């Protein structure tokens, strides 16, 4: 099972945008770890990747979405608000990562300013942690500056400490 930050919108995006109450957010936060432990204890392998970009990269990507006809389908009214609420999102992200990171299902932060590098490293990390026939571990080394387990990521990716 792969969980990315989208499943965790109740912990980050929704409270910042006012789409849920503090009680709804807290209920979600209390349920996450037991739910994920139940999945893992049932035999599922659970990976949680948080693809992280810097504020300047976010601004650049949102501008490209706005101006590039091939990417305009990705735009939403929330995009501009996201830029304005960067600090609130960063704070909510850090709380979410702290409260939902646990040994049964740790968060792995992917420094994703460089999309291709991020994706290749994520695939290497994922494949290195799975068992399958004819696995060639020699091609599964990932870059430790791109793939970092939370909370170590806060010391390697400076804006995560915000």
Buried (B, 14 or more C-beta within 10 A) or exposed (E): EEBEBEEBBBBBBBBBBEEBEEEEBBEBBEEBBEEBBEBBEEEEEBBBBBBBBBBEBBBEBBEEBEEEEEEEEEEEEEBEEBEEBBEBBBBBBBBBBEBBBBEEBBBBBBBBBEEEBBBBBBEBBBBBEEEEEEEEEEEBEBBEEBBBBBBEBBEBBEBBEE
